[in-house]
Amino acid sequence: MIAPAALLAIGILALLVRLDGSSAFYRQPRIGMGGRTFMLWKLRTMVPQAERKLESYLAAHPQARLAWNQSQKLRDDPRVTAIGRYLRKYSLDELPQLLNVLLGDMSLVGPRPILPEQRQLYDGTAYYRLRPGLTGLWQIGKRNEATFAERAVIDTEYFNRMSLFTDIRILSKTPIVVLKGTGV
């Protein structure tokens, strides 16, 4: 029942994303269990050439550079499309990651998969001993209020508290957090 509904939702959202003239899906290398690289699937939420746009924006806005260096996120990211803002707010852009779960690259619960260039921010943590998750302790807790360093600590805390009960608690809280629309 859930799989057909998820596929239908992904299909409809992909069509909406395509209306702006670019591809509906986005693949990006991420670091998974054991430090292995895999390709993460998402619905596209940014304009084409987003990395170039980010660099020019950060060069022109020193305060934004400071925020980016601290959290690896921007509140009013100029790269995000109109439909992308909505998808991110409700975490709908992450629905295609169910494919990553089916492929075994990710689990339903765990730390968020990190970018290769963020690897050094996780040195010395338990991150690499876990399969990244679609949701986790960080997503139901501080969500977008945590710095990147705090996220690494939260992921290590998850590793230390990991149990079936913890995962069930996280899975049960995730829809509530997503429906609040606190994503960026």
C-alpha positions, 0 to 999 in steps of 0.5 A, spaced: 500 500 500 505 504 501 509 503 495 504 505 490 502 511 494 510 513 494 511 512 487 504 516 485 507 521 489 514 521 486 511 521 479 506 527 480 512 531 484 517 529 478 512 532 473 511 539 477 519 539 477 519 538 470 515 544 469 521 549 470 524 546 464 530 541 467 530 534 469 526 532 475 531 528 479 538 529 481 543 524 483 549 526 488 555 522 490 554 521 498 558 517 503 555 511 506 557 505 511 564 504 511 566 510 507 563 507 501 560 512 496 553 511 493 549 516 488 543 519 492 537 520 489 532 526 490 527 530 486 531 536 483 530 543 488 535 547 485 537 551 479 542 548 474 549 550 475 547 551 482 554 550 485 557 556 480 551 560 483 552 558 490 560 560 489 558 567 486 553 568 491 557 567 497 563 571 494 558 577 494 555 576 501 560 575 506 555 574 512 552 568 508 559 565 507 559 565 515 552 561 515 554 556 510 561 555 513 557 553 520 551 549 517 552 548 510 545 551 509 542 557 507 536 560 510 534 564 503 538 559 498 538 563 491 539 556 488 532 553 490 527 553 485 520 555 487 517 548 487 524 546 490 522 551 496 515 547 497 519 540 496 524 542 501 519 545 507 516 538 507 522 534 505 518 531 499 524 532 495 527 526 499 522 521 497 526 518 491 531 516 497 526 510 498 530 507 492 536 508 496 533 504 501 531 498 497 538 498 493 541 497 500 545 504 500 541 507 506 536 505 511 530 508 514 533 510 520 540 513 521 545 519 520 544 523 514 548 521 508 554 526 507 557 529 501 564 527 500 567 534 501 564 534 508 568 527 510 573 531 514 567 534 519 565 527 521 572 524 522 573 521 529 565 520 530 561 513 529 558 515 522 562 510 518 559 504 522 552 506 520 548 506 514 545 513 512 538 513 514 532 517 510 530 520 517 534 520 524 535 523 531 537 530 527 531 530 523 526 529 529 530 534 533 534 540 531 532 539 524 535 546 521 537 549 527 543 545 528 550 547 526 554 541 522 558 540 527 552 539 532 549 534 527 555 530 527 555 529 535 547 528 534 549 522 529 554 519 534 549 520 539 544 516 535 550 511 534 550 510 542 543 510 543 541 505 537 536 500 538 529 498 535 525 502 540 529 508 538 528 507 531 521 506 532 520 512 536 524 516 530 520 513 525 513 515 529 515 522 530 518 523 523 511 524 519 509 529 525 516 533 524 515 533 516 508 536 516 510 541 521 514 544 514 520 546 518 525 544 512 529 549 509 
